[in-house]
């Protein structure tokens, strides 16, 4: 029987600025369908975002470290919504120092309980990255390892060497940073967990020693009903 993992069908490219950002959800090539899961990834200098209309905060969000607005501070915030098919842009609002955003459109998701497991943590400045493990209770979950970094550099090559022996198809989806104001960035990996159980930790190497905030989300697949005749 074919696997039915949730599938990313749109990625909204990383953008950043000193003020509020209007972000095309999932990028310019696709639009949300009814029932898709919309994920908004946000990074700030440990300053607060307010969700745009209709969005909720994902479990384990936010994760933060450092003095708000400072050079060695970062905060990872994830907002979500089950799409009604009309969403186009996400407006971040201005957290205060700088504002970074990226997004996913994910199809084939359990609309009632999209998050099967979750965990978050933070770490002081280091080149070693370890994203927290979660234990799934359903097979065929899409695993998302999201990371905020306080790296003060315009770059699309901040992390490398990602490994997790418990996941298949481990893929870097987003890896960008900015030197706007105090600077910061986002790094998002995805993988697939075929059977229920521990994902183990995902590890990678950061190009410079920086503070990080991390969230792991297990996205549950759509529940499929078999007709009985």
N, C-alpha and C positions, 0 to 999 in steps of 0.2 A: 504494500500500500504506500502511495506517495506521501511524503512528509508535507505538513501544512504549517510551516513556520510563519509568523508575522513577517511581512516584507516591506522594506523601505522602498517606496516608489518616488520619493521626492526629497531632495536635500536643499535647504535654503542656505546659500553660501554665507560664510562668516562676514560680518561687517561690524564696524566700530566707529566711535566718534565721541567727542566731548559732550554732546547733547543727546537728546532722544533720537532713536533710530526707527524709521519706518521700514519694516523688513518683509519681503515677499515670502510667505510661508511655503516651504518646500521648493523654492526656486521658480524660475520663470517658465519652465517647460511643462509643469503639471499644476493641476488644481485639486483641492481636496474633494473626495466623494463622501457622501453620507456614510457615517460609521467609521471613517478613518480616524486613527489616533494622531493628533497633532502634538508634537513636542517642541517646546521653545527652550533653548539653552541660553542662559545669560551669565555673563561674568562682569563683576564690578570690583572696585577697590574696597571690598567688604562693606558695601553700601546697599541699601534695600531697594528692591524693585516692587512695584505694585502690579498685579496681573492685569492685563488688558481685559476688556469686557468678555465675560463668558468663560474665561480660563481659570483653572484651579492650580494649586501648588501640588506638585508630585510628591509622593512619600519620600522621606529622608532629605527633602529640600527645605531650607538651604543648608549648605555646609560652608563655613567661613573661618578665616584665620587672619590675624593682624589687626592693627589699628585702622578703623574706618577712614578712608581717604589717604592712607599712608602708602609709602613706596613698597612696603613689604606686606601688603594686604591683598587678599583675594576672596571672592565669594562666588560660589556656584549656586545658581537658582534654576530650577526647571519648572515650567508651567505646562499644563496639558489641557486638552479639550477633545471630546469625541465630536467629530465634525458634523455640522448640519448641511455641509456642501456649499456654504456661501462665503466662507472665510477667504480673504485674499491677503491682506497685510496685517502684521502684528506690530503695534506701536509700543516700544519698550518703556517710554518715559525716561526721565533723566535721574539716575541714581545719585549723581552728584559729581563724581570725578571723571570717569569714563564709562562707556557702555558698550559691551560686546554682545553679539547675538548671532545665533544660527538656529536651524530648525530641521525637523524631519516630518514627513507625512508617511505614516505606516498603515498598511492595509492588512486585513485578515486578523484583526485583534478582537479579543473578548471585550465587547462593549460595556458589559456590566462590571467586570473586574479586570481591567487591563493590566494591573500590576500584580504579578504573582508573588514577587519577593523584592526586597529592597534593602539597601544598607548604604551608609555614608561614613566618611572619615576625613581627616585633614592631616597635613604633615608640615613640619618646619622645612626650611630650605634644604634641598637635596637634589641630586641628579637621579636618584633611584625613585621610581614610582611603583606603588603597589595599590591597586584598586581592591576594595573589599569584596569578599566572597558572599554569595547568597545561596540559600538552599531552595530550589524550586520544588513545587508539589505537583506540577503537571509536566508532561513531556512537550517537546518542540517549542520551547520558549526562545524568544529573541533576547539576547543579553546585551545590555547597553552599559558600557563603562564611560562615564562622562567625567571630565577633569577641568577645573579652572586653575590657571597658573598666573602668577604675578609678573611674568617675564615682560620687561620693558623694551621691546624690540619688534619692528615690523618683520615678521617671518612666517613662512609656511613649512618650517622644518624644525619643530621644537622637540619632538619625541620620536623615538625609533626603537627597534628591537622588541616589539610587543610579543609576549608569549602567554599562553594559557593552554596547558595540555588537556583540560577538560572541555574545551570549546572547539567547535569546528568553524571553518570559514571566518576566522578572526580577521577583521578588516578595519583599517583606519578610515574613518569617514570625514573627520574634521581635524585640522591641526594648524591653527593660526594664532598669531599674537600681534599686538599693536604697541606703538610707543606713544599713543595718545595719553596726555597727562601722566599719571603714575604708571601706566602700562599694564597689560594683562592679556589673557587669551583663553582659548577653548581647545580641548582635545577630546574627541569622541571616537571610541572603538565599538564595534559590534561583533558578536559571535553567536553561535547557535548551540543550544543545550538539548540534545536529542532525548535524554531520559531525565526523569525527576531526580533531584539530588543536588549536592553541592557543586557550584560552578568552580570552586577554587579561586585563587587570586589571579588577577591579570597583572602582569608586570611589564614595565618599559623603562627606557632611559631618557631622561630629559637633557637637552643639550647644554643647559646651564643650571646651576644650583638655585632653585627657586621654591617658594612656598606653593603648595597645591591643596585644593579641596576636591574631593572625589565622591561620586554617587554611582552605585551600581543598581540598575533596574532590570528585572526579568519581566518581559512583556509576554503576556499570556495569549495563546492563539485563540481564534474564533472557535466557539463550541459548535461542533457539527452534529446535527441530529440525523439519525438514520431512520427512515420511514419503515414501519413494520406493517406488512400486508397479510 
